[in-house]
Amino acid sequence: MERKKSLEAIKQHLSHPQHTILVGARQVGKTTLVKQLGNLLEKEGEQFHFLTFEDPTILKSINKHPENIFNYTRLPADLPDNKRLFLIIDEVQYAENPSNFLKLLYDKYAAKIKIIATGSSAFYIDKNFKDSLAGRKQVFELYPLDFGEFLHFKKEDRLLDEWEEMQSRKLYQSPQKHKINKMFGEYLVYGGYPAVVLANTEKEKQALLGELVNSFMKKDALEAGIREELKFFQLARILADQAGQLVNQHELGNTLQMSGKTVENYLYLLKKSFIIHLMPPLFGNIRKELTKMPKVFFNDNGLRNALVNNYTLPSNRADKGMLLENYVYTRLRGLYGQDALYYWRTADGNEVDFIAEKSFRKGFAYEVKYNDLTFKLSKYKKFMKAYSGFPLNLVSKEVNLENTIDIVRL
């Protein structure tokens, strides 16, 4: 199955000389995506090679010298004048010095070689890329499937059309609404990792998510040099249990009997492994935005549910509002980018869940309620007065159409 938007974004960058770097969590589909890109290049008659740095023979060779990569590909000098070699490298972070490897190949061969590389975690990219590669790379982030991609992978493109119609017409009552709601419930529980989406049974889905938690998160921890693996997992589970809530590093340290610095390091790893995102508050004072506590969100609800070991349907869960809010985060991240998202909160308890800043102090505000009847517009007057540049929208799963405020279907 193809992820058309992601594939098209990378394809559009192929005409640029800069390296195309694709990063994301383990098992999110990076290797599949670049192999599909290779198939497209082959159909168009382009020269390409696919190599993985998980191959110890290749890795040992290029660690001796970057140009040893040509022991496994065509030589640039052998290419026709009007042709470039597209070199797809999987798991580039395993090189001893990936920065030096990519920098040398760019500086010497940019006119003849186009590199598309994947990396399992931005953490390794940060740690190993000792040079910024400024001007030599464009980084693309690949996340688990969004709900539209989920429907496509489930071969429910007809439902996808109906769902998109519901997005554009808030009063539209689709004849497929019941089935869409059922699929959405599955998505809230099991998330968007491609292998999980394609699994046939709930038992298989739960086993795959358990593997993501127990094996791949463990691999991230081991490769990052985490010594207290148990506490690392305990921290991840505590965060999963409080998704959408404030992160108090001091309290977490006391609970887990860890130093504040260790908690900070573990949070950094979880962020750079694309497990969580820490969303800052919106303040008029930039300094305060950097020092106040962030909120934690998970980049996939399925992984979050695996950490709390709860695969119950949303309608029967006490944390269904949390699931919906985490989904809205992933949806807004796709619309605006994660760096444009904030929350708003005052000392006396006034709060708005999401602020999406499109330009300086202008954008949109979103409040999430599982049932729109629990929404009271009077609670947000202070925000609407102070931030008139951010019109307030309500996001709700159960819509009763009795509110005067716009209800947004995300």
C-alpha positions as CSV (number, residue, x, y, z in Angstrom):
1,M,0.0,0.0,0.0
2,E,1.2,3.5,-0.9
3,R,1.3,6.6,1.3
4,K,0.6,8.9,-1.5
5,K,1.2,12.2,0.2
6,S,4.5,11.2,1.7
7,L,5.7,9.5,-1.5
8,E,4.8,12.6,-3.5
9,A,6.6,15.0,-1.1
10,I,9.8,13.0,-1.3
11,K,9.5,12.6,-5.1
12,Q,9.1,16.4,-5.4
13,H,12.5,16.8,-3.7
14,L,14.3,14.5,-6.0
15,S,15.1,17.4,-8.4
16,H,17.0,19.2,-5.6
17,P,20.7,18.5,-5.1
18,Q,20.4,18.3,-1.3
19,H,20.3,14.9,0.3
20,T,16.7,13.7,1.1
21,I,16.7,12.4,4.7
22,L,13.6,10.5,5.9
23,V,13.3,10.0,9.7
24,G,10.7,8.5,11.9
25,A,10.0,5.8,14.5
26,R,10.9,2.2,14.0
27,Q,8.4,0.2,12.0
28,V,6.6,3.3,10.8
29,G,7.2,2.4,7.1
30,K,10.3,4.3,6.0
31,T,12.0,1.4,4.3
32,T,8.8,0.5,2.4
33,L,8.4,4.1,1.3
34,V,11.9,4.4,-0.1
35,K,11.6,1.0,-1.9
36,Q,8.4,2.2,-3.5
37,L,10.3,5.3,-4.5
38,G,12.9,3.0,-6.1
39,N,10.2,1.3,-8.1
40,L,9.0,4.6,-9.4
41,L,12.6,5.6,-10.4
42,E,13.0,2.2,-12.2
43,K,9.8,2.7,-14.1
44,E,11.1,6.1,-15.2
45,G,14.3,4.6,-16.5
46,E,16.5,6.2,-13.7
47,Q,19.6,4.6,-12.3
48,F,19.2,3.7,-8.6
49,H,20.7,1.4,-6.0
50,F,19.2,0.4,-2.6
51,L,21.6,-0.3,0.2
52,T,21.2,-0.9,3.9
53,F,23.7,0.0,6.6
54,E,22.3,-2.9,8.6
55,D,24.4,-5.1,6.3
56,P,27.7,-5.5,8.3
57,T,29.8,-6.0,5.2
58,I,28.7,-2.7,3.7
59,L,28.9,-0.9,7.0
60,K,32.5,-2.0,7.7
61,S,33.5,-0.9,4.2
62,I,32.1,2.6,4.3
63,N,33.4,3.2,7.8
64,K,36.9,2.8,6.4
65,H,36.1,5.5,3.7
66,P,32.9,7.0,2.4
67,E,33.8,6.4,-1.2
68,N,33.9,2.7,-0.6
69,I,30.1,3.0,-1.2
70,F,31.0,2.7,-4.9
71,N,32.1,-0.9,-4.3
72,Y,28.4,-1.6,-4.3
73,T,27.0,0.8,-6.9
74,R,27.9,2.2,-10.4
75,L,30.7,4.7,-10.5
76,P,29.6,8.3,-11.0
77,A,32.1,8.6,-13.9
78,D,30.4,5.8,-15.7
79,L,27.0,7.5,-15.8
80,P,25.8,9.3,-19.0
81,D,26.2,13.1,-18.9
82,N,22.4,13.7,-18.5
83,K,21.9,11.0,-15.8
84,R,22.2,11.0,-12.0
85,L,22.6,7.9,-9.7
86,F,19.8,7.8,-7.1
87,L,21.3,6.1,-4.1
88,I,18.8,4.9,-1.5
89,I,20.5,4.2,1.9
90,D,18.5,2.6,4.7
91,E,19.4,3.1,8.3
92,V,22.2,5.7,7.6
93,Q,22.6,6.4,11.3
94,Y,24.5,3.2,11.8
95,A,27.6,4.7,10.1
96,E,30.3,5.6,12.5
97,N,30.2,9.2,11.2
98,P,27.1,9.6,9.0
99,S,27.7,13.4,8.8
100,N,31.1,13.0,7.3
101,F,29.9,10.3,4.9
102,L,27.0,12.4,3.6
103,K,29.1,15.6,3.5
104,L,31.9,14.1,1.5
105,L,29.5,12.6,-1.1
106,Y,27.6,15.8,-1.4
107,D,30.7,18.0,-1.8
108,K,32.3,15.7,-4.4
109,Y,29.4,14.2,-6.2
110,A,26.3,16.3,-5.8
111,A,26.1,16.8,-9.6
112,K,26.0,13.0,-10.3
113,I,24.5,11.4,-7.1
114,K,21.2,12.0,-5.4
115,I,21.1,10.4,-1.9
116,I,17.8,9.4,-0.2
117,A,18.5,8.1,3.3
118,T,16.4,6.9,6.2
119,G,17.2,7.0,9.9
120,S,15.2,5.2,12.6
121,S,15.4,8.0,15.1
122,A,16.3,11.7,15.0
123,F,18.1,11.0,18.3
124,Y,20.8,9.1,16.4
125,I,20.9,11.7,13.7
126,D,21.5,14.4,16.4
127,K,24.1,12.3,18.2
128,N,26.1,11.2,15.2
129,F,25.7,14.1,12.8
130,K,28.5,16.1,14.2
131,D,28.3,18.5,11.3
132,S,25.0,20.3,10.7
133,L,25.1,19.5,7.0
134,A,23.6,23.0,6.5
135,G,22.5,23.5,2.9
136,R,23.2,19.8,2.1
137,K,20.1,18.1,3.4
138,Q,16.3,18.3,3.6
139,V,14.7,16.3,6.5
140,F,11.3,14.7,6.1
141,E,9.5,13.2,9.1
142,L,7.3,10.1,8.7
143,Y,4.7,9.4,11.3
144,P,2.2,6.6,11.7
145,L,-0.8,6.6,9.3
146,D,-3.3,9.4,9.8
147,F,-7.0,8.4,9.7
148,G,-7.3,9.0,6.0
149,E,-4.3,6.8,5.3
150,F,-5.7,4.2,7.7
151,L,-8.9,4.0,5.6
152,H,-6.8,3.7,2.4
153,F,-4.7,0.8,3.9
154,K,-8.0,-0.9,5.0
155,K,-9.1,-0.7,1.4
156,E,-12.0,1.6,2.4
157,D,-11.4,4.4,-0.1
158,R,-15.2,4.9,-0.5
159,L,-15.4,5.6,3.3
160,L,-12.4,7.9,2.9
161,D,-14.4,10.0,0.3
162,E,-17.4,10.1,2.7
163,W,-15.2,11.1,5.6
164,E,-13.7,13.9,3.6
165,E,-17.2,15.1,2.7
166,M,-18.0,15.1,6.4
167,Q,-14.9,17.3,7.0
168,S,-16.1,19.9,4.5
169,R,-19.8,19.9,5.5
170,K,-20.3,19.8,9.2
171,L,-24.1,19.2,8.9
172,Y,-23.7,16.4,6.4
173,Q,-25.2,13.1,7.7
174,S,-23.3,10.4,5.8
175,P,-25.1,7.1,5.1
176,Q,-21.8,5.5,6.0
177,K,-21.5,7.4,9.3
178,H,-22.0,4.2,11.5
179,K,-19.2,2.4,9.6
180,I,-16.9,5.4,9.7
181,N,-17.4,5.7,13.4
182,K,-16.6,2.0,13.9
183,M,-13.4,2.4,11.9
184,F,-12.5,5.5,13.8
185,G,-13.0,3.6,17.1
186,E,-10.5,1.0,15.8
187,Y,-8.1,3.7,14.9
188,L,-8.3,5.4,18.3
189,V,-7.5,2.0,20.0
190,Y,-4.9,0.5,17.7
191,G,-3.4,3.6,16.0
192,G,-1.6,3.9,12.7
193,Y,1.5,1.7,12.5
194,P,1.1,0.1,9.1
195,A,1.7,-3.5,10.2
196,V,-0.8,-3.1,13.0
197,V,-3.4,-1.6,10.6
198,L,-3.0,-4.5,8.2
199,A,-3.2,-7.2,10.8
200,N,-6.3,-9.3,10.6
201,T,-7.3,-9.9,14.2
202,E,-7.3,-7.9,17.4
203,K,-4.9,-10.5,18.9
204,E,-2.4,-9.9,16.1
205,K,-2.7,-6.1,16.5
206,Q,-2.1,-6.3,20.2
207,A,0.9,-8.7,19.7
208,L,2.5,-6.3,17.2
209,L,2.0,-3.3,19.5
210,G,3.5,-5.3,22.4
211,E,6.5,-6.0,20.1
212,L,6.9,-2.3,19.4
213,V,6.9,-1.5,23.1
214,N,9.0,-4.4,24.3
215,S,11.5,-4.8,21.5
216,F,11.8,-1.6,19.5
217,M,11.6,0.8,22.4
218,K,14.1,-1.4,24.2
219,K,16.4,-1.2,21.1
220,D,16.2,2.6,21.2
221,A,17.0,2.5,24.9
222,L,20.0,0.2,24.5
223,E,21.5,2.0,21.6
224,A,21.1,5.3,23.5
225,G,23.1,3.9,26.4
226,I,20.1,3.9,28.9
227,R,21.3,2.0,32.0
228,E,18.1,1.9,34.0
229,E,15.9,0.3,31.3
230,L,13.1,-0.5,33.8
231,K,12.7,3.1,34.9
232,F,12.8,4.3,31.3
233,F,9.8,2.0,30.6
234,Q,8.1,3.1,33.8
235,L,8.4,6.7,32.7
236,A,6.9,5.9,29.3
237,R,4.0,4.2,31.0
238,I,3.4,7.1,33.4
239,L,3.4,9.5,30.5
240,A,1.0,7.3,28.6
241,D,-1.4,7.4,31.6
242,Q,-1.4,11.2,31.5
243,A,-1.4,11.9,27.8
244,G,-2.6,15.5,27.2
245,Q,-1.6,16.6,30.7
246,L,1.2,18.7,32.1
247,V,4.7,17.2,32.5
248,N,6.2,18.0,35.8
249,Q,9.8,16.7,35.7
250,H,10.3,17.3,39.5
251,E,7.3,15.1,40.3
252,L,8.4,12.4,37.8
253,G,11.8,12.3,39.4
254,N,10.4,11.9,42.9
255,T,8.0,9.2,41.7
256,L,10.7,7.2,39.9
257,Q,13.5,8.1,42.4
258,M,15.6,9.6,39.6
259,S,17.5,12.8,39.2
260,G,15.9,15.7,37.3
261,K,18.7,15.4,34.7
262,T,18.0,11.7,34.2
263,V,14.3,12.4,33.7
264,E,15.2,15.2,31.2
265,N,17.5,12.8,29.3
266,Y,14.8,10.1,29.1
267,L,12.2,12.6,27.9
268,Y,14.7,13.7,25.2
269,L,15.1,10.1,24.0
270,L,11.3,9.5,23.9
271,K,11.0,12.7,21.8
272,K,13.8,11.9,19.5
273,S,12.5,8.3,19.0
274,F,9.2,9.8,17.8
275,I,7.3,8.3,20.7
276,I,6.1,11.5,22.4
277,H,5.9,15.3,21.7
278,L,6.1,17.9,24.4
279,M,3.8,20.8,23.5
280,P,4.7,24.2,25.1
281,P,2.2,26.8,26.4
282,L,1.3,30.0,24.5
283,F,2.3,33.2,26.4
284,G,2.7,36.7,25.3
285,N,6.2,36.4,26.8
286,I,8.5,34.0,24.8
287,R,10.7,33.5,27.9
288,K,7.7,32.1,29.8
289,E,6.8,29.7,26.9
290,L,10.3,28.2,27.2
291,T,10.2,27.8,31.0
292,K,6.6,26.7,31.7
293,M,5.6,23.0,31.9
294,P,4.7,21.4,28.5
295,K,1.9,18.9,27.8
296,V,2.7,15.4,26.6
297,F,1.2,13.8,23.6
298,F,1.9,10.5,21.9
299,N,2.6,10.2,18.2
300,D,0.4,7.1,18.0
301,N,-2.6,6.2,20.1
302,G,-2.0,2.5,19.6
303,L,1.5,2.6,21.1
304,R,0.1,4.7,23.9
305,N,-2.7,2.1,24.6
306,A,0.0,-0.7,24.5
307,L,1.9,1.1,27.3
308,V,-1.2,1.3,29.5
309,N,-2.3,-2.2,28.3
310,N,-5.9,-1.1,27.5
311,Y,-7.5,-2.1,24.2
312,T,-11.1,-1.5,25.2
313,L,-13.4,0.3,22.7
314,P,-13.5,4.1,23.3
315,S,-17.2,4.2,24.2
316,N,-16.5,1.9,27.2
317,R,-13.4,3.8,28.5
318,A,-12.8,6.3,31.2
319,D,-10.0,7.9,29.2
320,K,-12.0,8.3,25.9
321,G,-11.6,12.0,26.1
322,M,-7.8,11.6,26.4
323,L,-7.8,9.3,23.3
324,L,-9.7,11.9,21.3
325,E,-7.5,14.7,22.4
326,N,-4.4,12.8,21.5
327,Y,-5.9,12.0,18.1
328,V,-6.7,15.7,17.6
329,Y,-3.0,16.5,18.4
330,T,-1.9,14.1,15.6
331,R,-4.4,15.6,13.2
332,L,-3.4,19.2,13.9
333,R,0.3,18.2,13.6
334,G,-0.5,17.1,10.1
335,L,-2.3,20.3,9.3
336,Y,0.0,22.8,10.9
337,G,3.3,21.1,11.9
338,Q,4.1,20.2,15.5
339,D,6.2,23.3,16.0
340,A,3.2,25.6,15.4
341,L,1.1,23.9,18.2
342,Y,0.6,25.3,21.8
343,Y,-1.8,25.1,24.6
344,W,-3.1,28.0,26.7
345,R,-3.7,28.0,30.5
346,T,-3.9,30.6,33.2
347,A,-3.2,30.3,36.9
348,D,-6.9,30.4,37.8
349,G,-7.7,27.3,35.6
350,N,-8.8,28.8,32.3
351,E,-7.5,26.6,29.5
352,V,-7.7,25.9,25.8
353,D,-6.4,22.6,24.5
354,F,-4.7,23.6,21.3
355,I,-3.5,26.8,19.7
356,A,-2.3,26.5,16.1
357,E,-0.2,29.6,15.2
358,K,-0.2,30.2,11.5
359,S,1.6,33.6,11.8
360,F,2.7,35.8,14.7
361,R,-0.2,35.6,17.2
362,K,-2.7,34.6,14.6
363,G,-4.2,31.2,13.8
364,F,-6.9,29.0,15.3
365,A,-7.8,27.6,18.8
366,Y,-9.3,24.2,19.4
367,E,-11.1,22.9,22.4
368,V,-11.7,19.1,22.5
369,K,-14.8,17.5,24.2
370,Y,-15.8,14.0,23.6
371,N,-19.5,15.1,23.9
372,D,-20.2,18.7,22.8
373,L,-22.9,19.1,25.6
374,T,-20.1,19.4,28.1
375,F,-18.8,22.5,26.4
376,K,-19.7,25.9,28.0
377,L,-18.7,28.9,25.9
378,S,-18.7,31.2,28.9
379,K,-15.5,29.5,30.2
380,Y,-13.5,30.8,27.3
381,K,-14.4,34.5,27.3
382,K,-11.1,35.5,28.9
383,F,-9.2,33.7,26.1
384,M,-11.4,35.1,23.3
385,K,-10.9,38.6,24.6
386,A,-7.1,38.3,25.1
387,Y,-6.5,36.4,21.8
388,S,-8.9,37.7,19.3
389,G,-6.5,36.5,16.5
390,F,-7.3,32.9,17.3
391,P,-11.0,32.1,16.6
392,L,-12.1,29.2,18.9
393,N,-13.4,26.0,17.5
394,L,-14.9,22.9,19.2
395,V,-13.8,19.4,18.3
396,S,-16.3,16.8,19.4
397,K,-16.8,13.1,18.8
398,E,-20.5,13.1,19.8
399,V,-22.1,16.1,18.2
400,N,-25.6,17.2,19.3
401,L,-25.6,20.5,17.2
402,E,-26.9,22.5,20.1
403,N,-23.9,24.8,20.5
404,T,-23.6,28.1,18.9
405,I,-19.9,27.7,18.4
406,D,-18.5,26.0,15.3
407,I,-18.0,22.3,15.6
408,V,-15.0,21.0,13.7
409,R,-14.8,17.4,12.5
410,L,-11.1,16.4,12.6
